[in-house]
Amino acid sequence: MPRSLQEILDHADEMERRFDEHEPTDVRDAAPLHAIRAAVNDRAATERRVLEAVAAARDAGVSWSAIGNMLGTSGEAARKRYGGHHAKSA
């Protein structure tokens, strides 16, 4: 079963913390690891922007079907994934 958005965001935050604290000692060139850290941070920020955009769309009265279409999924799948994060989702 897919993880909830909150679980994904929490995991991204945890990964960001671990990367920030990690000092590679067995790697000659840490640039690839820094690129991974940047990608993880970007992914977490993107997930937050999607959540905020979905909430704004729902506040504006946009249907779950239209939101799902923009996310590349069904309205029901969008509601299941993001509906618990929005007060007007019921």
FINU-639022 format. One record per residue: residue in three letters; x, y, z of N, C-alpha, C, O in turn. Coordinates in steps of 0.02 Angstrom, whole numbers, plus 50000, padded with zeros to 5 digits. Each point is the difference from the previous one (the first is absolute). Example, Ala and Ser with C-alpha at 12.3 -4.5 7.8 and 13.67 -1.06 7.14 Angstrom:
<nodes>
ALA506604971650390499555005950000500455006050000500524999950033 SER499305005449931500425005950003499615005550037500255005550008 
</nodes>
This chain:
<nodes>
MET500424994150000499585005950000500455006250000500495000250036 PRO499335004849924500415006049997500025003550067499525000050038 ARG501055003049976500075003950061499615006449993499895002649945 SER499905000150112499645006349999500495005649984500614999350006 LEU499125006349972500425005849985500405002150061500595001649995 GLN499094998350063500355002050061500584995450014500545002350021 GLU499374991249969500554995250010500575001449951500594999550019 ILE499255002249920500515001649950500385006350021500615000249996 LEU499015004950025500325006350022500434998950062500565002650005 ASP499184993550043500404998550060500644996349982500535001450027 HIS499414993849927500594996349979500505004649964500614999550011 ALA499145005049947500445004749966500365004550050500595001349993 ASP499045000950058500325004250052500544996150037500535002650014 GLU499324991050002500494995850034500624998949956500565000350025 MET499334998449911500574999049955500415006549995500624999749999 GLU499055005949997500365006449998500435000950062500585002049995 ARG499144996450064500375000650062500614995449999500555002050019 ARG499344991749959500564995349997500555002349953500604999650015 PHE499205002949926500505002349952500375006050028500615000549991 ASP499045004050042500335005950029500514998150053500525003250007 GLU499334991550032500454997950053500564995449976500504999350035 HIS499424997849907500494995049976500605003449969499945004449957 GLU500634993550063500635002249970500334993949970500294995950036 PRO499695003449898500294994049969500764999850011500355004849987 THR499884989550036500724999250012500304995049952500614999949990 ASP498984995949980500264994849956499895001749926500034995549957 VAL499835010950028499865002049931500515005349981500105004950036 ARG500224994149907500495004949977499675006549977500245005550014 ASP499214993749952499645005849974499294999850027499614995649980 ALA500225008950065499344999950031499475003549956499425000250020 ALA500765002449923499535003549957499384995849983499455002750002 PRO500634990949982499404996149985499534999550061499395000049992 LEU500894999450068499584999750059499655006750013499435000150022 HIS500915005349964499695006650007499445000849950499495003250014 ALA500604994049926499475000349950499384996150023499445002149988 ILE500684992250044499444996150027499645004050054499385000450000 ARG501005002750045499705004150052499585005549970499445001250022 ALA500815002249928499635005449968499364997349968499485003350003 ALA500564990849966499414997149969499474998250052499405001049988 VAL500814996250068499544998350054499665006450026499405000150011 ASN500985005149999499725006350023499515002949949499475002550019 ASP500714997049917499565002449947499344996150000499465002949992 ARG500594990450015499404995849999499545001950059499405000449991 ALA500885000650068499595001850058499665006849988499415000850016 ALA500965003949957499715006649987499454999549947499495003450005 THR500614992449945499504999149948499374996850028499445002149984 GLU500634992950059499424996950031499615005150041499384999950000 ARG500975004550034499655005250039499635004849953499445002050015 ARG500874999949929499675004549952499384996749971499495003349990 VAL500554990249995499414996449973499445000150052499435001549984 LEU500744996950078499495000050053499685006950007499395000550006 GLU501015004749994499735006850005499575001749939499485003250008 ALA500734994749933499615001449940499344996350000499495002849980 VAL500514991050043499384996250005499535003450050499405000749986 ALA500865001350071499595003450050499715006449971499415001550012 ALA500985002349952499765006349970499464998549947499505003649995 ALA500604991149967499504998149950499344998150033499465002049978 ARG500584994150075499394998050036499675006250030499385000649998 ASP501015004050031499725006250027499635004149946499525003550014 ALA500734995949924499695003649944499414996249970499685002349953 GLY500184991850075499424996249976500144995249943499534997549968 VAL501105001250018500184995449946499844992950021500124998050057 SER499604998149897499804993250016500614995450006500545001349973 TRP499364993250064500534995050005500154997049932500584998249986 SER498925001349971500114997349933500495004449961500464997449968 ALA499445009150035500455004649964500704999950031500505000249964 ILE499534999550102500654999750034500364993649980500595000149984 GLY499054994350018500304993649981500265000249929500544997449985 ASN499085005749971500215000649930500675003649994500434998049962 MET499655007450077500625003849998500584996150031500585001049982 LEU499264994550065500524996050033500154993649960500474996350017 GLY499145002549930500114993949961499714993850032500254994549990 THR499215006450048499684994450034499255001250001499765004949971 SER499884990850061499275001050005499855005050056500425001350043 GLY498985001349955499785004450053499974996450067500175002850052 GLU499604990949946499964996150062500704998950030500095000550061 ALA500404997949896500684999050025500285006550029500344999950051 ALA499525005649916500235006550025499685001650068500335002450046 ARG499024996249960499655001350062500274995750057500095002350056 LYS500054991349928500284995650051500695002350022500164999650060 ARG500245002749893500685001950017500045006850036500375000850048 TYR499245003949927500065006950025499415002350042500045005150034 GLY499414991349963499395002250035500075000550075499705004450031 GLY500694991249999500095000150073500415005950023500045001350060 HIS500255002449894500425005750017499645006649990500295005450006 HIS499054994149980499635006049984499344999950035499624995249996 ALA500225010150040499405000350042499364999549959499504997350025 LYS500495005349914499394999949960499944993749958499574999749956 SER500844995350056500004994149957499414995550010499854995949957 ALA499815004650099499434995550014499415001549958499484996750007 
</nodes>
